[in-house]
Amino acid sequence: MYTPPFFKQDRAASLKFAEERGFGTMCAFDGRKPVASPLPFYLTYAADGTPQAAFHVARHNPLLKLVGGDASWLLAVNGPDAYVSPDWYVSPDQVPTWLYQSVHLSGPVRLLSDDELAVQIDTLSDKFESWLLPKKPWTSAKMTAGRLETMKKAIVGLVMNVEEVEGSFKLNQHKSDADYAAIANALSAGAADARQISQLMRQARPQVFSDDTNMLEGSAS
């Protein structure tokens, strides 16, 4: 991943982002062309502290033909993104750009055993069901044993040993306070992704927006 120093994230921040997102695009190379699939995952850690991305794919997924060996796969995990118009800057002579969050995890991938797959299914569903609280979480125990076994036979569990972690959060960190605030304010009136980027910018440089709070307090008095 090309990452200018202003936007580079450290290993801990990148892994935290990937774990919180839990969804990405897994990519491998078959010797002729890239092969990719979007999929959910969760992170765990080996005894030596090596991060591992656990996931599964359909049994007929072409990625399965590429499992094994030392070849690295790439898991691309993206967050919100938003287009920035040059018209929104305070400073003149700006160009269009795009703000985003992205993390790449790479390393070799191996097959999971049936027992490991069973644990993975429950761990993965627990992770995402927790997002829906206070809804009572779904568990695989709600399925009849025969149906669960049939569904498990249709998928194959995999795990990536993450050897490289790269993170880039492009949030206009290199811009002046005036331009930074102008872009964040413009994005706050946009679509959902743009509003998320705006909020991330405000969290990263809150002092730039202190005047906004003072203005709101003044108008209410």
N, C-alpha and C positions, 0 to 999 in steps of 0.2 A: 504494500500500500504506500503510495506517495503521501507523505505527511510532513508539511512544513512545521518547523519548530513551534510556531505560535499555537498550533492546533493539536500537537502530539499529546496523547494521554499516557500516563504511566500504567504499568502492568495491573496494579490493583484496581484502578479506576476502570480500566478496560474490561477486566473480568467481571467486576460488579455490574457494569452495564450489560454485558452479554447475559449474565445470569438473570437479571431483572427482565430483560426482553424475552428470552426463552424461545425465540423463533428466528430462523435465519435460512440462508440458502447454502446447502452443502454442494461443493463442487469438486470434481476429480477430472483427471485427464486420461483418456483411453488409448493414448498413443497417436490419435488422429484428430480428435476434437474434444472440447470440454463436455462433461456430463454434469448436470446440476438438478437438484430437487429442493424445493422449499419444505421445511419441516420444523416441528417443535423439538426442543432438547432441554436438558438440564445439565448443570455442572456438578461434578463431584471431584474428589481428590484422591489420588493414590497414596499409599503409605509413605512414599518419599516426598509428598507434597505436589506432585505433578498434576495440573488440572486435567480433567477428562470431561469431554462432552458426550453424553449418552443420548442415543436417539434410536429410532427404528424406521425401516422403510418397507414398502410392499415387497413381497417375495419376488415379483417380476420386475422390480426396479432395476434399470441397467447399472446403477451404481454398484450393485452386489457383485458384478463380474470383476470389479476393480479392487475388491477388498483383499488385504494381505500385503505382505512385503513392506518395504521401507518408504514407498512413495507417499508424499504428503498430500492430504486433502485440504481443502479450504472451506471454512465455515464463515460466511459473510453475514454479519448481524447489523442491521440498519435500524436507526431510530427515525424520528420525525425529520422532515426536510422542507425547505421553503425557498422560493425564488426571491431575490432582492433586486428591485429596480434602482438604477442609478439616480432616478428622480427623487428618491427618498433621502438621500444624503444631504447634509448641510454643506459639505465641501464640494467644489465643482470638479469636473473631469473625472468622474467615477465610471466604472463599467458594471454591467450586469454580473451577478454572481449567484451562487447557491449555497445556503447554509444547511448543515446536516450533522448527524452523529453516525459514526460507523466504526465497527470493530471487526477485525479479521483474526480468526483462530486457525492455526494450521498444524498438521501433524499426521502420523500414520493412523490407520483405522483397522480394528480387528472385530471379528464376530463375537457375539455374546452367546453363552450357553442358554439352554431353555430356562434354567433356574434364574440366571441373571436377567433374562428377558422378563420373567414374571415380576421380579423386583422393579425393573425399569418401568413397566406399565403402571404399576401402582405408584411409584415415585413421581412419574410424569403427571398422572392424573391428579395426585394430591397437590402438586405444585400449582396447577392451573385452576383446580376447583377452589383453592384457597382465595383466588382472586374474586370469587363470587359470593363470599361470606356477606351476610349471615345465612345464605342458602345452605342447607344441609349437604355436605359434599357427597358426590357420587363416588362409589368405590366398585372395584371389579367384583366384590362379593354380592352385588345386586344382580349379577348375571347368573344364569344357570351354568353349571359346570360344563356341560356339553357345548353350549354356545360359546363360552369363553375359550375353550380349547380350540374350537373351530376358527375363531377369530385370530388366536395366537399363531395358528399354522399359516395364516395368510401374511404374516409379517416376519421380519428378521431383525433382531436386535444388534446394534453396533455401538462401538465406543471409540472416540478419537482421543489419543494421547496428545494433549496440546503442547507442542514444542515451541511455538512462536505465537506471541500475542502482540497485535498492532491495533492502536486506537487513534482515531482522528475525530475531534469534535470541532468543526468549523463554525464558530459563533461570532465572527468578526472581532476576535480578541485583539487584533492588530490595529483596529481603528481608534480614532480619537474618541473621547467621552461624548462629544457632541454628535458625531456620526453614529456612534454605538447606540446612544439613546434614541436618535431619530429612527434608526432601523428597527429597533425593538418596538417602538411605539407604532410604527407603520404595520409591522407584522401582527401586532395585537388585534388589529381590525380584520385580519385575514381568515382563512379557513383553519380547520382544527390543527393541522401540522404547523402552520405559521404561528398560531397562538402558542403552541407548545415551545417552539423555538424562541419566541418572545419571552416566555416565562423562564426558560433556561438562561437566557441572556441577563434577565433581571436578577436571577439567583447568583449568577457568576460575578456581577459587578453592581451590587445593590446601591452603592454610594452614588452612582450616576443618576439614580432615579429618586434621590431624596427630595429634590425640588418638587417632583410630582406629588409626593405625599403632603408637602407643605402647602402646595396650591390647593389640594383637595380640602385640607383642614381649614384653610383660609376661606374658601368658598362656602363652607358649612357654618361658619361662625356669623 
